[in-house]
Amino acid sequence: MPTARTLFFTAPKQVEIRETTLPPLKADEVLVETICSAISAGTEMLVYRGQFPHLADSHDAFSSELKYPLAYGYACVGVIRETGKQVDKSWRDKLVFAFQPHTSAFSIQPSALIPIPDSLTPENACFLPNMETAVNLVQDGAPILGECVLVLGQGVIGLLTASLLSEFPLESLVTVDRFELRRNALKVESRKLKVESFLLQDLRPFDKTQGKPATFDLTFELSGSPSSLNDAIELTAFSGRVVIGSWYGQKRAEIDLGGAFHRSRIKLISSQVSTISPELSGRWDKARRFEVTWEALKRIQPEKWITHRFAIEEAGKAYQLLNENPQETIQVIFNK
């Protein structure tokens, strides 16, 4: 019988690897051997720290059942090693993506798998959920020709979103992050991407020549810090839009809606990848959005932002690194 090593969050800041024997493969299932699995430094770290709420009205199966012990993760790439009797044998040896918790192997129905294009490496394909999120964010923000756009937060979601936004004919594109490593992540391509990166304190007097602080038509709050929503409001122009892509979990901060916001007509837009905006859902579905996402992965090749690779048995070290020294990381993955 094949076995699997699966990561479980057992309590705040505690993880363990449990080895289990996989049940016999059902006739309509395939056995997938994991090649790599990406850690989400946003949502997943809330799970690690115990900062997640129970979401009874969640639109996805993962976040509606968040309680310890918990196997969690949603960015798994593997290869199909066995096929059940009712499964077409052509699935064997295919490279596939699954929204699957971190594990070394798993059985699943092929309908729950997404075949990976031959032009993508497994490590690039690990970014599929994050890139789909970035595509969704840009669609919800709907940037307009000539706009000034700000992205707060240059973790993986912020980097992918900024990369997509750089393809638009914008007047300016500015990113903010407190960590130098992340601010520099796009600098290698900055001439091509036309992206400027700043610390927040350096951005506030950005427009000194005109005697006023910088403001933006469209702001994306992707830092994961609820207090950054105040910064987003402050830096967004009259009648501008703020797209809130961060999931704050149980983190709280006082939001100032009694100052400039009250007269500014700023629109606060909640953006979450589990659904498609009602304005688009008549023409867009998940399949169409995935097609756009795969093409974006081919263009951007985000595996260059993988800073650390761990075996799943070293999971404790991986999460400790992300929790205690996030300034040293961009994307952390588990691989064989």
Rosetta silent file (secondary structure, phi, psi, omega in degrees, C-alpha in Angstrom):
SEQUENCE: MPTARTLFFTAPKQVEIRETTLPPLKADEVLVETICSAISAGTEMLVYRGQFPHLADSHDAFSSELKYPLAYGYACVGVIRETGKQVDKSWRDKLVFAFQPHTSAFSIQPSALIPIPDSLTPENACFLPNMETAVNLVQDGAPILGECVLVLGQGVIGLLTASLLSEFPLESLVTVDRFELRRNALKVESRKLKVESFLLQDLRPFDKTQGKPATFDLTFELSGSPSSLNDAIELTAFSGRVVIGSWYGQKRAEIDLGGAFHRSRIKLISSQVSTISPELSGRWDKARRFEVTWEALKRIQPEKWITHRFAIEEAGKAYQLLNENPQETIQVIFNK
SCORE:     score description
SCORE:     0.000 S_00000001
   1 L     0.000  133.084  176.774    0.000    0.000    0.000 S_00000001
   2 L   -70.086  151.357  177.884    1.348    3.487   -0.846 S_00000001
   3 E  -117.643  163.156  177.998    1.854    5.919    2.013 S_00000001
   4 E  -135.638  142.847  173.710    1.658    9.693    2.238 S_00000001
   5 E  -104.808  116.523 -173.491    3.358   12.249    4.463 S_00000001
   6 E  -119.959  138.917  179.410    0.876   15.045    5.176 S_00000001
   7 E   -86.177  132.227  175.907    1.403   18.338    7.005 S_00000001
   8 E  -124.162  135.180  167.315   -1.029   19.187    9.798 S_00000001
   9 E   -86.266  120.548 -173.020   -1.410   22.429   11.731 S_00000001
  10 E  -107.328  -20.219  179.021   -2.133   21.179   15.248 S_00000001
  11 E  -170.921  167.591  177.695   -2.136   24.413   17.302 S_00000001
  12 L   -53.136  125.002  178.175   -0.920   27.987   16.885 S_00000001
  13 L    63.595   25.936  175.746    2.691   27.834   15.617 S_00000001
  14 E  -130.135  128.954  175.960    2.751   24.038   15.778 S_00000001
  15 E  -131.618  156.156  173.689    2.896   21.687   12.796 S_00000001
  16 E  -147.089  153.745  177.543    3.538   17.985   12.447 S_00000001
  17 E  -102.847  122.373 -179.985    3.997   15.524    9.610 S_00000001
  18 E  -110.355  129.368  177.960    1.748   12.483    9.805 S_00000001
  19 E   -97.506  127.070 -178.142    2.450    9.401    7.729 S_00000001
  20 E  -131.032  154.689  173.195   -0.622    7.491    6.658 S_00000001
  21 E   -86.755  125.667 -179.982   -1.384    4.550    4.422 S_00000001
  22 L   -71.503  142.513  178.207   -3.450    5.623    1.455 S_00000001
  23 L   -67.496  159.999  177.492   -6.659    3.655    0.915 S_00000001
  24 L   -53.177  139.715 -177.283   -6.894    1.383   -2.126 S_00000001
  25 L   -64.987  126.344  177.416   -7.286    3.406   -5.308 S_00000001
  26 L   -74.513  160.230 -175.381  -10.939    3.652   -6.375 S_00000001
  27 L   -61.196  -28.674 -177.106  -11.914    2.864   -9.937 S_00000001
  28 L  -103.605   19.837 -178.245  -12.600    6.547  -10.715 S_00000001
  29 L  -117.661  166.811  171.167   -9.467    7.939   -9.035 S_00000001
  30 E  -127.493  156.561  175.866   -5.818    8.556   -9.820 S_00000001
  31 E  -102.793  124.183 -177.892   -2.783    8.514   -7.544 S_00000001
  32 E  -110.978  129.534  172.807   -0.737   11.715   -7.651 S_00000001
  33 E   -98.593  123.468 -175.310    2.848   11.988   -6.417 S_00000001
  34 E   -72.733  135.905  173.703    3.615   15.551   -5.333 S_00000001
  35 E   -98.512  -47.804  178.486    6.549   17.364   -6.939 S_00000001
  36 E  -155.000  156.641 -176.595    6.188   20.738   -5.224 S_00000001
  37 E  -147.967  125.478 -173.788    3.690   22.651   -3.116 S_00000001
  38 E   -91.805  139.821  175.204    3.723   26.394   -2.451 S_00000001
  39 L   -87.031  133.025  172.677    3.133   27.998    0.944 S_00000001
  40 L   -85.535  115.444 -179.036    0.777   30.970    1.038 S_00000001
  41 L   -75.788   -5.201  177.255    2.493   33.624    3.153 S_00000001
  42 L   -99.699  -84.848 -176.925   -0.866   35.348    3.624 S_00000001
  43 H   -55.796  -45.525 -173.615   -3.801   33.029    4.286 S_00000001
  44 H   -67.636  -33.123  178.332   -1.687   30.080    5.371 S_00000001
  45 H   -72.111  -25.503  171.574    0.281   32.074    7.922 S_00000001
  46 H   -65.077  -38.972  176.240   -3.006   33.130    9.534 S_00000001
  47 H   -64.042  -45.171 -179.598   -3.725   29.413    9.947 S_00000001
  48 H   -60.224  -40.121 -176.679   -0.232   28.850   11.366 S_00000001
  49 H   -86.713   -5.342 -177.714   -0.643   31.694   13.865 S_00000001
  50 L    73.642   31.406 -176.807   -4.211   30.782   14.812 S_00000001
  51 L  -106.481   21.127 -177.588   -5.564   34.098   13.497 S_00000001
  52 L   -99.598  143.036  172.881   -8.309   32.682   11.283 S_00000001
  53 L   -89.933  162.951  171.626  -12.041   33.024   11.955 S_00000001
  54 L   -82.957  122.768 -174.796  -14.599   30.297   11.303 S_00000001
  55 L  -105.964   88.586 -177.927  -16.330   31.278    8.072 S_00000001
  56 L   -66.072  -25.002 -178.187  -19.761   29.652    8.074 S_00000001
  57 L  -103.340   20.819 -177.678  -20.730   31.552    4.909 S_00000001
  58 L   -63.520  147.804  177.783  -17.529   30.814    3.004 S_00000001
  59 L   -89.381   -4.595  179.995  -17.788   30.157   -0.732 S_00000001
  60 L  -124.739  160.317 -173.305  -14.970   27.593   -0.685 S_00000001
  61 L   -74.439  -22.625 -174.560  -14.535   24.271    1.077 S_00000001
  62 L   -74.983  -58.720 -169.365  -11.251   25.175    2.761 S_00000001
  63 H   -76.576   -7.174  177.289  -11.952   28.271    4.835 S_00000001
  64 H   -83.249  -10.924 -176.896  -15.376   27.103    6.041 S_00000001
  65 H  -127.353   43.640 -176.659  -13.817   24.290    8.089 S_00000001
  66 L   -86.385  103.255  173.672  -10.815   25.934    9.702 S_00000001
  67 L  -157.850  150.367 -178.951  -10.124   24.261   13.024 S_00000001
  68 L   -79.199  149.357   -9.645   -7.183   22.311   14.473 S_00000001
  69 L   -73.293  146.295 -169.981   -5.878   19.797   13.635 S_00000001
  70 E  -138.899  125.271  168.286   -5.971   20.980   10.059 S_00000001
  71 L   -89.974  122.205 -172.587   -4.353   19.867    6.810 S_00000001
  72 L  -139.546  155.231 -178.898   -4.195   23.024    4.737 S_00000001
  73 L   143.115  156.053 -176.775   -2.692   24.274    1.504 S_00000001
  74 L  -154.548   31.799 -177.916   -3.928   24.871   -2.023 S_00000001
  75 L  -144.006   66.697 -171.947   -0.997   25.017   -4.445 S_00000001
  76 E  -110.047  130.873  176.213    0.100   21.455   -5.177 S_00000001
  77 E  -120.237  133.821 -179.953    1.767   20.210   -8.374 S_00000001
  78 E  -153.266 -176.822  178.952    2.388   16.543   -9.016 S_00000001
  79 E  -122.607  139.950 -178.557    2.534   13.730  -11.530 S_00000001
  80 E   -78.191  121.415 -177.176   -0.043   10.958  -11.923 S_00000001
  81 E  -100.807  -31.234 -179.967    1.524    7.583  -11.076 S_00000001
  82 E  -139.046  152.579  176.918   -1.504    5.265  -11.120 S_00000001
  83 E  -127.142  141.746  176.269   -4.981    5.297  -12.643 S_00000001
  84 L   -70.083  167.828 -173.563   -8.125    3.541  -11.493 S_00000001
  85 L   -61.139  -30.130 -177.309   -9.860    1.007  -13.721 S_00000001
  86 L   -92.432   -1.497 -176.075  -12.429    3.518  -15.003 S_00000001
  87 L   -95.237  134.982  177.512   -9.892    6.291  -15.703 S_00000001
  88 L   -56.393  129.992 -176.729   -8.451    6.798  -19.191 S_00000001
  89 H   -64.900  -15.474  179.513   -4.857    5.552  -19.158 S_00000001
  90 H   -66.231  -15.786  176.334   -3.724    8.696  -20.974 S_00000001
  91 H   -69.281  -24.820 -175.951   -3.808   10.450  -17.576 S_00000001
  92 L   -58.958  135.848  178.067   -0.792    8.413  -16.451 S_00000001
  93 L    71.479    7.724  176.081    2.426   10.479  -16.115 S_00000001
  94 L   -74.967  143.643  172.885    0.578   13.779  -16.703 S_00000001
  95 E   -85.129  127.060 -173.241    1.742   16.840  -14.791 S_00000001
  96 E  -136.625  157.599  173.981   -1.247   18.236  -12.895 S_00000001
  97 E  -109.782  143.643  175.974   -2.257   20.945  -10.441 S_00000001
  98 E  -140.741  141.138  172.131   -4.518   20.368   -7.428 S_00000001
  99 L   -80.116   75.271 -167.470   -5.963   22.637   -4.731 S_00000001
 100 L  -124.960  139.165  173.570   -4.602   20.126   -2.245 S_00000001
 101 L   -56.793  162.138 -178.299   -3.101   20.418    1.267 S_00000001
 102 L   -64.585  117.860 -178.322    0.648   19.866    1.602 S_00000001
 103 E  -159.584  158.296 -178.614    1.266   16.138    1.215 S_00000001
 104 L   -83.174  -21.327 -179.830    3.668   13.800   -0.565 S_00000001
 105 E  -163.281  155.031  179.311    0.920   11.851   -2.377 S_00000001
 106 E  -161.686  154.993  174.103   -2.858   11.730   -2.661 S_00000001
 107 E  -106.667  144.502 -171.822   -5.684   10.023   -4.522 S_00000001
 108 E  -162.916  156.417  174.494   -8.282   12.126   -6.273 S_00000001
 109 L   -76.975  140.370 -178.382  -10.788   12.110   -9.110 S_00000001
 110 H   -57.050  -28.288 -179.697   -9.358   13.522  -12.370 S_00000001
 111 H   -62.905  -19.815  179.355  -12.189   16.067  -12.546 S_00000001
 112 H   -92.320    2.762 -178.972  -10.596   17.835   -9.555 S_00000001
 113 L  -105.880  152.961  176.613   -7.229   18.147  -11.338 S_00000001
 114 E  -118.990  113.083  177.050   -6.019   20.798  -13.759 S_00000001
 115 E   -60.746  139.931 -177.170   -3.555   19.588  -16.453 S_00000001
 116 L   -95.664  132.020  178.012   -0.500   21.827  -16.637 S_00000001
 117 L   -57.201  145.247 -178.153    0.599   23.175  -20.042 S_00000001
 118 L   -60.933  -23.556 -175.889    3.816   21.613  -21.361 S_00000001
 119 L   -79.146   -3.878 -178.058    5.426   25.052  -21.541 S_00000001
 120 L  -111.929  139.302  173.607    5.387   25.512  -17.751 S_00000001
 121 L   -77.232  159.524  176.028    7.713   24.012  -15.153 S_00000001
 122 H   -55.730  -39.233 -177.196    6.201   22.518  -11.974 S_00000001
 123 H   -69.261  -36.526  172.921    7.569   25.409   -9.916 S_00000001
 124 H   -64.499  -39.781 -178.052    5.942   28.010  -12.180 S_00000001
 125 H   -66.206  -24.302  176.734    2.682   26.053  -12.013 S_00000001
 126 L   -59.406  -21.644 -177.572    2.743   26.252   -8.177 S_00000001
 127 L   -86.125    4.020 -175.944    1.854   29.925   -8.590 S_00000001
 128 H   -53.438  -50.731 -178.511   -1.477   29.166  -10.283 S_00000001
 129 H   -62.324  -40.159  179.977   -3.745   30.129   -7.316 S_00000001
 130 H   -67.423  -38.997  178.107   -1.801   33.318   -6.647 S_00000001
 131 H   -68.658  -38.082  176.081   -1.833   34.297  -10.310 S_00000001
 132 H   -61.539  -39.427  175.977   -5.563   33.609  -10.529 S_00000001
 133 H   -60.711  -44.676  179.362   -5.957   35.899   -7.504 S_00000001
 134 H   -62.591  -41.638  176.962   -3.889   38.591   -9.237 S_00000001
 135 H   -60.644  -44.691  179.164   -6.001   38.270  -12.397 S_00000001
 136 H   -62.038  -41.471  179.439   -9.157   38.598  -10.291 S_00000001
 137 H   -61.453  -46.159 -179.240   -7.764   41.670   -8.506 S_00000001
 138 H   -65.660  -39.278  177.370   -6.940   43.421  -11.756 S_00000001
 139 H   -63.548  -40.165  179.173  -10.357   42.579  -13.186 S_00000001
 140 H   -69.445  -34.183  178.779  -12.056   43.970  -10.067 S_00000001
 141 H   -75.738  -30.697  178.382   -9.925   47.120  -10.169 S_00000001
 142 L    48.661   64.221 -179.821  -10.511   47.637  -13.914 S_00000001
 143 L   -59.668  145.788 -176.449   -7.572   50.006  -14.552 S_00000001
 144 L  -112.414  145.731  177.109   -8.221   52.744  -17.114 S_00000001
 145 L   -45.821  125.586  175.152   -5.864   54.143  -19.759 S_00000001
 146 L    85.007    4.583 -178.904   -3.650   56.825  -18.224 S_00000001
 147 L   -77.544  157.028  170.469   -4.461   56.140  -14.560 S_00000001
 148 E   -97.617  124.501 -171.862   -2.004   56.393  -11.668 S_00000001
 149 E  -124.096  139.837 -179.861   -2.013   53.081   -9.796 S_00000001
 150 E  -123.178  136.576  174.504   -0.589   52.094   -6.407 S_00000001
 151 E  -120.254  114.512  177.249    0.013   48.583   -5.053 S_00000001
 152 E   -92.815  114.516 -178.842    0.529   48.325   -1.281 S_00000001
 153 L   106.482  121.515 -179.934    2.358   45.083   -0.489 S_00000001
 154 L  -123.068   41.402  163.362    4.898   43.242   -2.629 S_00000001
 155 L   -71.559 -165.600 -175.690    4.526   39.718   -1.430 S_00000001
 156 H   -59.826  -45.618 -179.772    3.758   37.166   -4.127 S_00000001
 157 H   -61.598  -44.136 -179.997    0.219   38.466   -4.753 S_00000001
 158 H   -64.241  -41.370  178.683    1.471   42.051   -4.933 S_00000001
 159 H   -64.443  -43.135  179.646    4.326   41.172   -7.285 S_00000001
 160 H   -66.566  -41.482  179.021    2.035   39.243   -9.608 S_00000001
 161 H   -63.686  -44.720  178.430   -0.570   42.015   -9.553 S_00000001
 162 H   -62.991  -37.288  178.709    2.052   44.676  -10.277 S_00000001
 163 H   -63.446  -41.957  177.207    3.437   42.561  -13.120 S_00000001
 164 H   -66.798  -42.493 -179.225   -0.018   42.327  -14.710 S_00000001
 165 H   -63.842  -30.341 -179.193   -0.680   46.037  -14.183 S_00000001
 166 L   -65.547  -15.884  178.592    2.636   46.880  -15.871 S_00000001
 167 L   -82.510   -8.276  179.520    1.151   45.528  -19.104 S_00000001
 168 L   -90.855  153.016  176.578   -1.471   48.322  -19.091 S_00000001
 169 L   -80.428   72.073 -177.923   -0.879   51.802  -20.590 S_00000001
 170 L   -89.119  158.750  172.356   -0.887   53.541  -17.211 S_00000001
 171 L   -70.567  -43.169  177.415    0.406   57.008  -16.391 S_00000001
 172 E  -155.524  153.404  175.840    2.318   55.568  -13.428 S_00000001
 173 E  -135.984  117.309 -175.223    2.602   52.366  -11.406 S_00000001
 174 E  -122.751  137.052  176.684    4.011   52.580   -7.896 S_00000001
 175 E  -120.050  154.018 -179.603    4.544   49.761   -5.390 S_00000001
 176 E  -133.881  134.333  170.645    5.180   49.899   -1.639 S_00000001
 177 L  -156.218  148.666 -178.530    6.660   47.320    0.718 S_00000001
 178 L   -80.426  -15.518 -177.047    8.572   47.552    3.989 S_00000001
 179 L  -100.739  129.039 -177.038   11.037   44.803    2.992 S_00000001
 180 H   -60.853  -40.677 -179.140   13.931   45.670    0.706 S_00000001
 181 H   -56.092  -42.767 -177.900   14.050   42.201   -0.861 S_00000001
 182 H   -76.306  -35.749  176.155   10.475   42.548   -2.072 S_00000001
 183 H   -62.456  -32.324 -177.359   10.859   46.165   -3.176 S_00000001
 184 L   -86.646   -6.566 -172.067   13.802   45.045   -5.324 S_00000001
 185 L   -62.557  -30.188  178.781   12.062   41.987   -6.795 S_00000001
 186 L   -98.809   -2.063 -174.695   10.843   43.899   -9.855 S_00000001
 187 H   -65.600  -31.874  179.155   13.892   46.172  -10.186 S_00000001
 188 H   -59.198  -32.592 -177.632   15.681   43.773  -12.533 S_00000001
 189 H  -108.788   12.529 -170.165   12.809   44.322  -14.945 S_00000001
 190 H   -62.863  -32.667  179.911   11.917   47.858  -13.874 S_00000001
 191 H   -64.428  -40.336  179.366   13.033   49.469  -17.127 S_00000001
 192 H   -75.273  -39.972 -174.552   10.694   47.194  -19.061 S_00000001
 193 H   -84.106  -20.624 -178.963    7.907   47.236  -16.472 S_00000001
 194 L    57.229   48.532  178.837    8.106   50.946  -15.627 S_00000001
 195 L  -112.137  134.631  174.516    7.408   50.264  -11.947 S_00000001
 196 E  -110.124  134.959 -176.733    8.677   52.488   -9.121 S_00000001
 197 E  -119.152  139.566 -175.534    9.029   50.987   -5.625 S_00000001
 198 E  -141.634  159.517  158.438    9.128   52.868   -2.330 S_00000001
 199 L   -75.267  151.921 -177.079    8.947   52.628    1.421 S_00000001
 200 H   -58.879  -42.526 -177.516    5.646   54.097    2.581 S_00000001
 201 H   -66.430  -24.918  177.321    7.332   57.016    4.369 S_00000001
 202 H   -82.486  -19.073 -178.215    9.199   57.903    1.172 S_00000001
 203 H   -82.015  -33.099 -173.164    6.012   57.814   -0.861 S_00000001
 204 L   -59.285  -38.661  175.032    3.962   60.306    1.159 S_00000001
 205 L   -92.887   25.629 -172.892    5.999   63.341   -0.023 S_00000001
 206 L   -55.755  -35.009 -173.604    6.234   61.779   -3.523 S_00000001
 207 L  -108.527   40.865 -175.604    4.630   64.779   -5.268 S_00000001
 208 H   -58.171  -32.925 -176.452    6.476   67.559   -3.402 S_00000001
 209 H   -59.514  -26.737  178.960    7.044   69.518   -6.603 S_00000001
 210 H  -101.268    6.227  174.616    3.312   70.263   -6.721 S_00000001
 211 L    71.550   23.960  179.151    3.097   70.964   -3.003 S_00000001
 212 L  -149.545  156.486  178.836    0.773   68.082   -2.174 S_00000001
 213 L   -68.640  157.393  178.009    1.081   64.394   -1.303 S_00000001
 214 L   -65.358  141.910  170.489    0.840   61.797   -4.034 S_00000001
 215 L  -134.454  158.140 -172.598   -2.612   60.410   -4.757 S_00000001
 216 E  -130.452  148.156  178.081   -3.694   57.596   -7.025 S_00000001
 217 E   -70.922  -34.747 -174.243   -6.751   56.804   -9.089 S_00000001
 218 E  -139.955  126.146 -179.504   -6.627   53.124   -8.163 S_00000001
 219 E  -125.055  135.940  175.044   -5.031   51.515   -5.107 S_00000001
 220 E  -109.294  121.143  177.381   -4.632   47.824   -4.309 S_00000001
 221 E   -96.662  103.038 -174.309   -4.301   46.955   -0.602 S_00000001
 222 L  -127.948   20.584 -174.524   -2.395   43.654   -0.630 S_00000001
 223 L   -81.089  -21.432 -173.624   -0.157   43.997    2.414 S_00000001
 224 L    82.753   -1.244 -179.091   -2.153   41.739    4.752 S_00000001
 225 L  -106.831  117.680 -177.431   -2.091   44.486    7.380 S_00000001
 226 L   -60.393  -28.648  178.679   -5.508   46.016    8.230 S_00000001
 227 L   -66.306  -21.365  179.198   -3.883   49.315    9.226 S_00000001
 228 H   -68.055  -17.081  177.213   -2.709   49.659    5.614 S_00000001
 229 H   -64.549  -33.963  174.147   -6.294   50.312    4.610 S_00000001
 230 H   -62.585  -41.627  178.110   -5.916   53.761    6.200 S_00000001
 231 H   -63.166  -40.758  179.587   -2.825   54.325    4.056 S_00000001
 232 H   -62.158  -43.769  179.370   -4.740   53.216    0.973 S_00000001
 233 H   -63.694  -44.301 -178.718   -7.576   55.646    1.719 S_00000001
 234 H   -61.453  -35.024 -172.731   -5.139   58.489    2.398 S_00000001
 235 L   -95.822    3.216 -179.565   -3.285   57.931   -0.873 S_00000001
 236 E  -100.338  136.754 -174.547   -6.334   57.500   -3.114 S_00000001
 237 E   -74.418  168.458  176.313   -7.673   60.490   -5.042 S_00000001
 238 E   -52.613  129.876  178.870  -11.205   61.900   -5.016 S_00000001
 239 E    64.760   19.743  176.637  -13.615   59.327   -6.492 S_00000001
 240 E   -81.400 -179.803 -178.869  -10.814   56.773   -6.721 S_00000001
 241 E  -122.547  141.567  172.242  -11.056   53.051   -6.001 S_00000001
 242 E  -118.588  117.264  176.918   -9.414   50.918   -3.345 S_00000001
 243 E   -95.205  120.394 -176.886   -9.365   47.184   -4.086 S_00000001
 244 E  -101.004  103.663 -179.868   -8.955   45.212   -0.849 S_00000001
 245 L  -100.524  -13.964 -179.978   -7.348   41.875   -1.634 S_00000001
 246 L   -69.809  143.333  167.323   -5.889   41.159    1.811 S_00000001
 247 L  -105.871  115.263 -173.980   -7.564   38.671    4.116 S_00000001
 248 L   -86.205  -13.190 -178.101   -7.015   40.018    7.637 S_00000001
 249 L    61.063 -129.041  179.706   -8.446   37.036    9.503 S_00000001
 250 L   -94.742    4.458  176.665   -8.849   37.998   13.151 S_00000001
 251 L   -69.216  138.790 -177.583   -6.354   40.879   12.935 S_00000001
 252 L  -126.981  149.810  172.629   -7.974   44.196   13.775 S_00000001
 253 L  -152.962  151.692  178.548   -7.061   47.846   13.277 S_00000001
 254 L   -77.357  124.146 -179.144   -8.936   51.111   13.676 S_00000001
 255 L  -102.958  130.203 -176.745   -9.993   52.422   10.269 S_00000001
 256 L   -90.984   98.344  176.381  -10.433   56.187    9.871 S_00000001
 257 L  -105.334    8.073 -177.216  -13.604   56.779    7.891 S_00000001
 258 L  -101.996   -2.692 -179.027  -14.327   60.106    9.535 S_00000001
 259 L   -96.945 -124.560 -176.992  -11.612   62.181    7.875 S_00000001
 260 L   -61.441  -28.865 -176.544  -10.924   62.750    4.185 S_00000001
 261 H   -57.727  -37.475 -172.843  -12.741   59.536    3.275 S_00000001
 262 H   -59.521  -35.262 -177.476  -16.136   60.997    4.205 S_00000001
 263 H  -104.027    0.666 -169.535  -16.011   63.636    1.445 S_00000001
 264 H   -90.327  -13.193 -177.439  -13.805   61.808   -1.029 S_00000001
 265 L    57.301   28.819  176.845  -16.331   59.439   -2.657 S_00000001
 266 L   -70.850  138.248  177.947  -13.679   56.710   -2.616 S_00000001
 267 E   -97.937  125.448  174.239  -15.010   53.264   -3.479 S_00000001
 268 E   -97.710  120.403 -173.580  -13.847   50.362   -1.292 S_00000001
 269 E  -114.664  118.742  175.089  -13.985   47.130   -3.319 S_00000001
 270 E   -81.577  126.838 -177.186  -13.825   43.714   -1.657 S_00000001
 271 L  -126.461  125.272  179.239  -12.026   41.263   -3.953 S_00000001
 272 L  -145.128  134.535 -167.678  -11.817   37.502   -3.379 S_00000001
 273 L   -73.023  -13.847 -175.976  -10.872   34.866   -5.922 S_00000001
 274 L   -69.510  -16.430  176.907  -13.456   32.227   -4.951 S_00000001
 275 L  -129.586  170.221  175.369  -16.106   34.086   -6.945 S_00000001
 276 L  -111.662  138.637 -179.057  -16.267   36.213  -10.098 S_00000001
 277 L   -51.011  134.353  178.875  -17.557   39.759   -9.970 S_00000001
 278 L   -54.732  -29.671  178.719  -21.284   39.883  -10.848 S_00000001
 279 L   -65.846  -23.512 -178.117  -20.438   42.518  -13.483 S_00000001
 280 L  -106.694  -17.663 -168.218  -18.336   39.917  -15.309 S_00000001
 281 L   -65.555  -17.199  175.565  -20.064   36.636  -14.490 S_00000001
 282 L   -70.950  -23.472 -178.322  -22.370   36.813  -17.490 S_00000001
 283 L  -118.454  -18.335 -176.000  -19.347   36.495  -19.779 S_00000001
 284 L  -116.056  141.823  169.725  -16.652   35.057  -17.523 S_00000001
 285 L  -133.911  179.172 -176.943  -16.437   31.761  -15.659 S_00000001
 286 H   -60.946  -37.681 -178.097  -13.621   29.992  -13.812 S_00000001
 287 H   -62.633  -43.169  179.149  -12.510   28.141  -16.955 S_00000001
 288 H   -65.749  -40.305 -179.831  -12.036   31.367  -18.903 S_00000001
 289 H   -66.427  -36.049  175.964  -10.186   32.965  -16.009 S_00000001
 290 H   -63.502  -37.950  177.607   -7.875   29.935  -15.764 S_00000001
 291 H   -59.570  -44.149  177.417   -7.030   30.298  -19.457 S_00000001
 292 H   -64.316  -38.931 -178.321   -5.977   33.901  -18.835 S_00000001
 293 H   -65.378  -44.315  178.313   -4.055   32.806  -15.734 S_00000001
 294 H   -59.942  -43.378 -179.794   -2.030   30.141  -17.562 S_00000001
 295 H   -64.211  -37.821  177.808   -1.046   32.655  -20.235 S_00000001
 296 H   -65.144  -39.605  177.189   -0.001   35.148  -17.557 S_00000001
 297 H   -61.978  -39.766  179.063    2.170   32.489  -15.890 S_00000001
 298 H   -62.819  -39.765 -177.988    3.876   31.803  -19.227 S_00000001
 299 H   -72.689  -43.060 -169.581    4.663   35.498  -19.685 S_00000001
 300 H   -89.992  -28.543  177.922    5.782   36.318  -16.133 S_00000001
 301 L    50.119   65.808 -170.820    7.549   33.048  -15.130 S_00000001
 302 H   -73.624   -4.178  179.965    7.241   33.693  -11.359 S_00000001
 303 H   -59.501  -17.132  176.933    9.474   30.832  -10.205 S_00000001
 304 H   -63.174  -15.859 -179.346   12.260   33.469  -10.130 S_00000001
 305 H   -97.205    8.262  173.475   10.685   34.662   -6.859 S_00000001
 306 E   -76.739  117.835 -177.911   11.155   31.360   -5.033 S_00000001
 307 E  -101.192  -23.908 -176.682   13.620   32.193   -2.269 S_00000001
 308 E  -144.339  142.942  176.140   13.522   28.972   -0.210 S_00000001
 309 E  -128.190  130.424  179.985   12.861   25.276   -0.827 S_00000001
 310 E  -128.787  148.487  165.130   12.217   22.779    1.978 S_00000001
 311 L   -71.669  152.671 -176.808   11.418   19.093    2.171 S_00000001
 312 H   -61.425  -27.542  177.644    7.995   18.584    3.761 S_00000001
 313 H   -66.174  -17.407  179.453    9.746   17.010    6.781 S_00000001
 314 H   -99.113   22.676 -174.994   11.316   20.458    7.398 S_00000001
 315 H   -56.417  -39.302  179.615    7.933   22.196    7.562 S_00000001
 316 H   -57.181  -42.321  178.614    8.570   23.547   11.056 S_00000001
 317 H   -65.669  -38.846 -178.506   11.654   25.417    9.821 S_00000001
 318 H   -62.244  -48.277 -177.585    9.757   26.781    6.818 S_00000001
 319 H   -72.145  -33.372  176.269    6.935   28.290    8.886 S_00000001
 320 H   -63.434  -41.406  177.256    9.318   29.572   11.546 S_00000001
 321 H   -60.302  -48.370 -178.401   11.267   31.386    8.825 S_00000001
 322 H   -65.251  -33.600 -177.707    8.117   32.975    7.412 S_00000001
 323 H   -77.822  -40.043 -172.257    6.889   33.940   10.871 S_00000001
 324 H   -99.089  -28.032 -176.840   10.129   35.311   12.324 S_00000001
 325 L  -135.071   56.449 -178.131   12.098   36.522    9.297 S_00000001
 326 H   -62.253  -22.283 -179.712    9.630   37.364    6.507 S_00000001
 327 H   -65.472  -14.244 -179.558   12.048   40.015    5.222 S_00000001
 328 H   -95.337   -0.918 -170.904   14.245   37.176    3.921 S_00000001
 329 L  -124.677  155.287  162.965   11.506   35.505    1.902 S_00000001
 330 L  -123.835  -76.000  175.197    9.251   35.947   -1.085 S_00000001
 331 E  -113.471  129.204  175.890    7.952   32.499   -2.066 S_00000001
 332 E  -112.912  134.596 -179.622    8.686   29.403    0.023 S_00000001
 333 E  -130.230  158.837  166.080    7.855   25.951   -1.348 S_00000001
 334 E   -99.041  136.614  174.513    8.023   22.317   -0.343 S_00000001
 335 E  -141.964  173.302 -176.132    9.641   20.031   -2.891 S_00000001
 336 L   -70.373    0.000    0.000   10.956   16.482   -3.126 S_00000001
